[in-house]
Amino acid sequence: MNHEPDIWGTMHDPAKDLGETPLEHSIVDGAKSSLTIDIEPPEGDAPGALELFWGEHRWRTTVTASG
């Protein structure tokens, strides 16, 4: 995530990055024709998840509540 706009994706300045989150990538059955975002909220001590689906690709990361 970066707080400096870069419309074309050609002028990325790492000094302006706010953070970075590693994503696990996998290939899944049942390709989706559009981008889908699924959010599973954290429950108790278990982390939640953020999943992005596009075509046969899935990217996933865990999320926890802060505060």
Gaussian input, Z-matrix of N, CA and C with variables (Angstrom, degrees):
# hf/3-21g

backbone

0 1
 N
 C     1     B1
 C     2     B2     1     A1
 N     3     B3     2     A2     1     D1
 C     4     B4     3     A3     2     D2
 C     5     B5     4     A4     3     D3
 N     6     B6     5     A5     4     D4
 C     7     B7     6     A6     5     D5
 C     8     B8     7     A7     6     D6
 N     9     B9     8     A8     7     D7
 C    10    B10     9     A9     8     D8
 C    11    B11    10    A10     9     D9
 N    12    B12    11    A11    10    D10
 C    13    B13    12    A12    11    D11
 C    14    B14    13    A13    12    D12
 N    15    B15    14    A14    13    D13
 C    16    B16    15    A15    14    D14
 C    17    B17    16    A16    15    D15
 N    18    B18    17    A17    16    D16
 C    19    B19    18    A18    17    D17
 C    20    B20    19    A19    18    D18
 N    21    B21    20    A20    19    D19
 C    22    B22    21    A21    20    D20
 C    23    B23    22    A22    21    D21
 N    24    B24    23    A23    22    D22
 C    25    B25    24    A24    23    D23
 C    26    B26    25    A25    24    D24
 N    27    B27    26    A26    25    D25
 C    28    B28    27    A27    26    D26
 C    29    B29    28    A28    27    D27
 N    30    B30    29    A29    28    D28
 C    31    B31    30    A30    29    D29
 C    32    B32    31    A31    30    D30
 N    33    B33    32    A32    31    D31
 C    34    B34    33    A33    32    D32
 C    35    B35    34    A34    33    D33
 N    36    B36    35    A35    34    D34
 C    37    B37    36    A36    35    D35
 C    38    B38    37    A37    36    D36
 N    39    B39    38    A38    37    D37
 C    40    B40    39    A39    38    D38
 C    41    B41    40    A40    39    D39
 N    42    B42    41    A41    40    D40
 C    43    B43    42    A42    41    D41
 C    44    B44    43    A43    42    D42
 N    45    B45    44    A44    43    D43
 C    46    B46    45    A45    44    D44
 C    47    B47    46    A46    45    D45
 N    48    B48    47    A47    46    D46
 C    49    B49    48    A48    47    D47
 C    50    B50    49    A49    48    D48
 N    51    B51    50    A50    49    D49
 C    52    B52    51    A51    50    D50
 C    53    B53    52    A52    51    D51
 N    54    B54    53    A53    52    D52
 C    55    B55    54    A54    53    D53
 C    56    B56    55    A55    54    D54
 N    57    B57    56    A56    55    D55
 C    58    B58    57    A57    56    D56
 C    59    B59    58    A58    57    D57
 N    60    B60    59    A59    58    D58
 C    61    B61    60    A60    59    D59
 C    62    B62    61    A61    60    D60
 N    63    B63    62    A62    61    D61
 C    64    B64    63    A63    62    D62
 C    65    B65    64    A64    63    D63
 N    66    B66    65    A65    64    D64
 C    67    B67    66    A66    65    D65
 C    68    B68    67    A67    66    D66
 N    69    B69    68    A68    67    D67
 C    70    B70    69    A69    68    D68
 C    71    B71    70    A70    69    D69
 N    72    B72    71    A71    70    D70
 C    73    B73    72    A72    71    D71
 C    74    B74    73    A73    72    D72
 N    75    B75    74    A74    73    D73
 C    76    B76    75    A75    74    D74
 C    77    B77    76    A76    75    D75
 N    78    B78    77    A77    76    D76
 C    79    B79    78    A78    77    D77
 C    80    B80    79    A79    78    D78
 N    81    B81    80    A80    79    D79
 C    82    B82    81    A81    80    D80
 C    83    B83    82    A82    81    D81
 N    84    B84    83    A83    82    D82
 C    85    B85    84    A84    83    D83
 C    86    B86    85    A85    84    D84
 N    87    B87    86    A86    85    D85
 C    88    B88    87    A87    86    D86
 C    89    B89    88    A88    87    D87
 N    90    B90    89    A89    88    D88
 C    91    B91    90    A90    89    D89
 C    92    B92    91    A91    90    D90
 N    93    B93    92    A92    91    D91
 C    94    B94    93    A93    92    D92
 C    95    B95    94    A94    93    D93
 N    96    B96    95    A95    94    D94
 C    97    B97    96    A96    95    D95
 C    98    B98    97    A97    96    D96
 N    99    B99    98    A98    97    D97
 C   100   B100    99    A99    98    D98
 C   101   B101   100   A100    99    D99
 N   102   B102   101   A101   100   D100
 C   103   B103   102   A102   101   D101
 C   104   B104   103   A103   102   D102
 N   105   B105   104   A104   103   D103
 C   106   B106   105   A105   104   D104
 C   107   B107   106   A106   105   D105
 N   108   B108   107   A107   106   D106
 C   109   B109   108   A108   107   D107
 C   110   B110   109   A109   108   D108
 N   111   B111   110   A110   109   D109
 C   112   B112   111   A111   110   D110
 C   113   B113   112   A112   111   D111
 N   114   B114   113   A113   112   D112
 C   115   B115   114   A114   113   D113
 C   116   B116   115   A115   114   D114
 N   117   B117   116   A116   115   D115
 C   118   B118   117   A117   116   D116
 C   119   B119   118   A118   117   D117
 N   120   B120   119   A119   118   D118
 C   121   B121   120   A120   119   D119
 C   122   B122   121   A121   120   D120
 N   123   B123   122   A122   121   D121
 C   124   B124   123   A123   122   D122
 C   125   B125   124   A124   123   D123
 N   126   B126   125   A125   124   D124
 C   127   B127   126   A126   125   D125
 C   128   B128   127   A127   126   D126
 N   129   B129   128   A128   127   D127
 C   130   B130   129   A129   128   D128
 C   131   B131   130   A130   129   D129
 N   132   B132   131   A131   130   D130
 C   133   B133   132   A132   131   D131
 C   134   B134   133   A133   132   D132
 N   135   B135   134   A134   133   D133
 C   136   B136   135   A135   134   D134
 C   137   B137   136   A136   135   D135
 N   138   B138   137   A137   136   D136
 C   139   B139   138   A138   137   D137
 C   140   B140   139   A139   138   D138
 N   141   B141   140   A140   139   D139
 C   142   B142   141   A141   140   D140
 C   143   B143   142   A142   141   D141
 N   144   B144   143   A143   142   D142
 C   145   B145   144   A144   143   D143
 C   146   B146   145   A145   144   D144
 N   147   B147   146   A146   145   D145
 C   148   B148   147   A147   146   D146
 C   149   B149   148   A148   147   D147
 N   150   B150   149   A149   148   D148
 C   151   B151   150   A150   149   D149
 C   152   B152   151   A151   150   D150
 N   153   B153   152   A152   151   D151
 C   154   B154   153   A153   152   D152
 C   155   B155   154   A154   153   D153
 N   156   B156   155   A155   154   D154
 C   157   B157   156   A156   155   D155
 C   158   B158   157   A157   156   D156
 N   159   B159   158   A158   157   D157
 C   160   B160   159   A159   158   D158
 C   161   B161   160   A160   159   D159
 N   162   B162   161   A161   160   D160
 C   163   B163   162   A162   161   D161
 C   164   B164   163   A163   162   D162
 N   165   B165   164   A164   163   D163
 C   166   B166   165   A165   164   D164
 C   167   B167   166   A166   165   D165
 N   168   B168   167   A167   166   D166
 C   169   B169   168   A168   167   D167
 C   170   B170   169   A169   168   D168
 N   171   B171   170   A170   169   D169
 C   172   B172   171   A171   170   D170
 C   173   B173   172   A172   171   D171
 N   174   B174   173   A173   172   D172
 C   175   B175   174   A174   173   D173
 C   176   B176   175   A175   174   D174
 N   177   B177   176   A176   175   D175
 C   178   B178   177   A177   176   D176
 C   179   B179   178   A178   177   D177
 N   180   B180   179   A179   178   D178
 C   181   B181   180   A180   179   D179
 C   182   B182   181   A181   180   D180
 N   183   B183   182   A182   181   D181
 C   184   B184   183   A183   182   D182
 C   185   B185   184   A184   183   D183
 N   186   B186   185   A185   184   D184
 C   187   B187   186   A186   185   D185
 C   188   B188   187   A187   186   D186
 N   189   B189   188   A188   187   D187
 C   190   B190   189   A189   188   D188
 C   191   B191   190   A190   189   D189
 N   192   B192   191   A191   190   D190
 C   193   B193   192   A192   191   D191
 C   194   B194   193   A193   192   D192
 N   195   B195   194   A194   193   D193
 C   196   B196   195   A195   194   D194
 C   197   B197   196   A196   195   D195
 N   198   B198   197   A197   196   D196
 C   199   B199   198   A198   197   D197
 C   200   B200   199   A199   198   D198

   B1=1.4421
   B2=1.5206
   B3=1.2977
   B4=1.4417
   B5=1.5242
   B6=1.3162
   B7=1.4596
   B8=1.5243
   B9=1.3198
   B10=1.4553
   B11=1.5233
   B12=1.3379
   B13=1.4613
   B14=1.5340
   B15=1.3139
   B16=1.4686
   B17=1.5187
   B18=1.3048
   B19=1.4511
   B20=1.5250
   B21=1.3201
   B22=1.4598
   B23=1.5237
   B24=1.3141
   B25=1.4584
   B26=1.5148
   B27=1.3179
   B28=1.4615
   B29=1.5225
   B30=1.3306
   B31=1.4623
   B32=1.5336
   B33=1.3253
   B34=1.4619
   B35=1.5289
   B36=1.3268
   B37=1.4614
   B38=1.5190
   B39=1.3461
   B40=1.4622
   B41=1.5213
   B42=1.3227
   B43=1.4670
   B44=1.5287
   B45=1.3200
   B46=1.4711
   B47=1.5261
   B48=1.3381
   B49=1.4618
   B50=1.5266
   B51=1.3147
   B52=1.4660
   B53=1.5224
   B54=1.3023
   B55=1.4549
   B56=1.5056
   B57=1.3280
   B58=1.4479
   B59=1.5175
   B60=1.3149
   B61=1.4601
   B62=1.5170
   B63=1.3287
   B64=1.4532
   B65=1.5233
   B66=1.3279
   B67=1.4587
   B68=1.5198
   B69=1.3238
   B70=1.4629
   B71=1.5276
   B72=1.3196
   B73=1.4590
   B74=1.5198
   B75=1.3286
   B76=1.4601
   B77=1.5223
   B78=1.3236
   B79=1.4591
   B80=1.5253
   B81=1.3344
   B82=1.4641
   B83=1.5326
   B84=1.3154
   B85=1.4632
   B86=1.5233
   B87=1.3080
   B88=1.4580
   B89=1.5157
   B90=1.3124
   B91=1.4620
   B92=1.5261
   B93=1.3162
   B94=1.4705
   B95=1.5271
   B96=1.3205
   B97=1.4601
   B98=1.5245
   B99=1.3252
   B100=1.4559
   B101=1.5271
   B102=1.3083
   B103=1.4599
   B104=1.5184
   B105=1.3389
   B106=1.4588
   B107=1.5176
   B108=1.3273
   B109=1.4546
   B110=1.5152
   B111=1.3300
   B112=1.4632
   B113=1.5279
   B114=1.3265
   B115=1.4628
   B116=1.5190
   B117=1.3253
   B118=1.4582
   B119=1.5281
   B120=1.3278
   B121=1.4637
   B122=1.5263
   B123=1.3383
   B124=1.4595
   B125=1.5264
   B126=1.3362
   B127=1.4584
   B128=1.5160
   B129=1.3184
   B130=1.4548
   B131=1.5139
   B132=1.3360
   B133=1.4658
   B134=1.5236
   B135=1.3358
   B136=1.4670
   B137=1.5277
   B138=1.3387
   B139=1.4666
   B140=1.5216
   B141=1.3069
   B142=1.4533
   B143=1.5180
   B144=1.3165
   B145=1.4653
   B146=1.5175
   B147=1.2982
   B148=1.4557
   B149=1.5181
   B150=1.3366
   B151=1.4578
   B152=1.5204
   B153=1.3148
   B154=1.4621
   B155=1.5135
   B156=1.3182
   B157=1.4641
   B158=1.5223
   B159=1.3285
   B160=1.4623
   B161=1.5124
   B162=1.3181
   B163=1.4563
   B164=1.5116
   B165=1.3092
   B166=1.4633
   B167=1.5329
   B168=1.3133
   B169=1.4664
   B170=1.5275
   B171=1.3290
   B172=1.4686
   B173=1.5200
   B174=1.3422
   B175=1.4544
   B176=1.5220
   B177=1.3433
   B178=1.4537
   B179=1.5156
   B180=1.3259
   B181=1.4569
   B182=1.5204
   B183=1.3216
   B184=1.4576
   B185=1.5192
   B186=1.3189
   B187=1.4547
   B188=1.5260
   B189=1.3136
   B190=1.4589
   B191=1.5132
   B192=1.2979
   B193=1.4616
   B194=1.5166
   B195=1.3082
   B196=1.4608
   B197=1.5169
   B198=1.2729
   B199=1.4624
   B200=1.4273
   A1=107.99
   A2=115.67
   A3=120.95
   A4=108.49
   A5=117.33
   A6=120.08
   A7=112.70
   A8=117.23
   A9=122.47
   A10=108.16
   A11=119.47
   A12=120.54
   A13=112.15
   A14=115.43
   A15=122.70
   A16=106.79
   A17=117.05
   A18=122.83
   A19=112.09
   A20=118.76
   A21=121.56
   A22=112.75
   A23=118.39
   A24=120.59
   A25=113.61
   A26=117.02
   A27=120.45
   A28=113.44
   A29=117.50
   A30=120.26
   A31=111.74
   A32=118.01
   A33=121.48
   A34=110.66
   A35=116.12
   A36=122.59
   A37=107.57
   A38=119.10
   A39=121.90
   A40=113.70
   A41=118.26
   A42=120.86
   A43=111.40
   A44=118.06
   A45=122.32
   A46=112.55
   A47=117.90
   A48=120.91
   A49=111.17
   A50=115.64
   A51=121.52
   A52=111.27
   A53=117.44
   A54=121.38
   A55=110.42
   A56=114.66
   A57=121.07
   A58=108.15
   A59=116.75
   A60=121.51
   A61=109.43
   A62=117.66
   A63=119.27
   A64=110.85
   A65=116.85
   A66=122.66
   A67=109.54
   A68=116.68
   A69=121.45
   A70=107.28
   A71=117.18
   A72=121.24
   A73=109.69
   A74=115.79
   A75=120.74
   A76=109.34
   A77=115.04
   A78=122.21
   A79=106.24
   A80=116.93
   A81=121.39
   A82=110.42
   A83=115.74
   A84=121.47
   A85=109.29
   A86=116.98
   A87=120.97
   A88=112.16
   A89=117.01
   A90=121.92
   A91=111.55
   A92=115.43
   A93=121.71
   A94=108.31
   A95=116.20
   A96=119.93
   A97=112.85
   A98=117.77
   A99=120.15
   A100=109.30
   A101=115.82
   A102=121.36
   A103=109.24
   A104=116.33
   A105=122.33
   A106=108.58
   A107=117.02
   A108=122.53
   A109=108.05
   A110=116.70
   A111=122.47
   A112=108.52
   A113=116.20
   A114=121.86
   A115=108.64
   A116=116.08
   A117=122.02
   A118=106.28
   A119=118.67
   A120=119.57
   A121=111.60
   A122=117.14
   A123=120.31
   A124=110.46
   A125=116.21
   A126=121.53
   A127=108.87
   A128=116.59
   A129=120.02
   A130=110.57
   A131=116.15
   A132=121.27
   A133=112.78
   A134=116.77
   A135=120.40
   A136=110.19
   A137=117.64
   A138=119.38
   A139=111.24
   A140=116.10
   A141=121.58
   A142=109.25
   A143=116.00
   A144=119.85
   A145=110.59
   A146=115.11
   A147=123.58
   A148=105.76
   A149=116.78
   A150=121.49
   A151=110.05
   A152=115.29
   A153=122.77
   A154=107.50
   A155=117.02
   A156=122.63
   A157=108.50
   A158=115.44
   A159=120.55
   A160=107.42
   A161=116.08
   A162=120.00
   A163=108.83
   A164=116.96
   A165=120.78
   A166=112.10
   A167=116.86
   A168=121.61
   A169=111.82
   A170=114.50
   A171=120.67
   A172=107.71
   A173=115.96
   A174=122.45
   A175=107.02
   A176=116.93
   A177=121.12
   A178=111.01
   A179=115.55
   A180=121.52
   A181=108.40
   A182=116.66
   A183=120.21
   A184=109.55
   A185=115.78
   A186=122.65
   A187=109.03
   A188=115.60
   A189=121.49
   A190=109.28
   A191=115.83
   A192=120.61
   A193=109.38
   A194=116.44
   A195=120.49
   A196=108.32
   A197=114.55
   A198=116.20
   A199=111.25
   D1=138.42
   D2=-174.86
   D3=-137.57
   D4=137.24
   D5=-179.12
   D6=-93.54
   D7=11.90
   D8=175.68
   D9=-111.85
   D10=115.89
   D11=-176.88
   D12=-60.13
   D13=141.22
   D14=176.79
   D15=-145.04
   D16=83.37
   D17=-172.43
   D18=-58.95
   D19=-40.61
   D20=-173.21
   D21=-91.88
   D22=-10.45
   D23=179.98
   D24=76.19
   D25=20.24
   D26=-176.89
   D27=-113.04
   D28=-4.05
   D29=-174.31
   D30=-123.24
   D31=36.28
   D32=-177.76
   D33=-61.80
   D34=127.51
   D35=177.15
   D36=-116.16
   D37=103.31
   D38=-178.09
   D39=-56.97
   D40=-24.56
   D41=179.01
   D42=-66.40
   D43=-19.93
   D44=-179.36
   D45=-94.82
   D46=-0.34
   D47=-179.28
   D48=-65.91
   D49=138.62
   D50=176.61
   D51=-92.56
   D52=-28.75
   D53=-179.34
   D54=-179.81
   D55=174.97
   D56=-179.61
   D57=-149.03
   D58=139.97
   D59=-179.75
   D60=-126.66
   D61=125.61
   D62=176.93
   D63=-70.62
   D64=140.46
   D65=178.54
   D66=-119.56
   D67=138.07
   D68=173.08
   D69=-86.84
   D70=134.41
   D71=179.94
   D72=-111.57
   D73=140.09
   D74=174.46
   D75=-149.34
   D76=161.66
   D77=175.31
   D78=-101.83
   D79=131.52
   D80=-176.56
   D81=-123.28
   D82=156.58
   D83=174.86
   D84=-75.28
   D85=155.96
   D86=176.07
   D87=79.35
   D88=63.38
   D89=-178.05
   D90=-54.44
   D91=140.40
   D92=177.68
   D93=-103.22
   D94=138.39
   D95=-176.10
   D96=-82.41
   D97=-11.68
   D98=178.26
   D99=-135.47
   D100=162.46
   D101=177.83
   D102=-65.28
   D103=129.32
   D104=178.39
   D105=-125.10
   D106=135.25
   D107=178.35
   D108=-119.68
   D109=122.35
   D110=178.26
   D111=-113.82
   D112=136.97
   D113=177.81
   D114=-124.40
   D115=124.96
   D116=173.72
   D117=-108.64
   D118=115.93
   D119=-178.48
   D120=-69.75
   D121=152.07
   D122=175.91
   D123=-63.36
   D124=145.82
   D125=176.35
   D126=-129.17
   D127=122.25
   D128=-179.08
   D129=59.38
   D130=-128.03
   D131=178.88
   D132=-88.22
   D133=-8.46
   D134=-178.18
   D135=-80.39
   D136=135.99
   D137=177.65
   D138=-72.09
   D139=158.19
   D140=173.38
   D141=-88.70
   D142=-169.96
   D143=-178.82
   D144=-144.60
   D145=149.76
   D146=171.98
   D147=-120.67
   D148=122.97
   D149=-179.39
   D150=-125.13
   D151=135.66
   D152=176.08
   D153=-116.58
   D154=129.20
   D155=178.93
   D156=-119.78
   D157=136.45
   D158=173.63
   D159=-153.79
   D160=118.49
   D161=-174.20
   D162=62.67
   D163=-129.54
   D164=178.74
   D165=-95.71
   D166=8.31
   D167=-176.93
   D168=-96.59
   D169=142.63
   D170=174.17
   D171=-131.98
   D172=131.61
   D173=171.87
   D174=-116.74
   D175=136.88
   D176=-174.16
   D177=-140.14
   D178=143.78
   D179=171.67
   D180=-146.12
   D181=156.64
   D182=177.57
   D183=-91.68
   D184=153.05
   D185=178.41
   D186=-133.35
   D187=147.73
   D188=175.94
   D189=-129.41
   D190=155.73
   D191=177.74
   D192=-80.38
   D193=144.05
   D194=174.94
   D195=-124.34
   D196=160.24
   D197=177.75
   D198=135.41

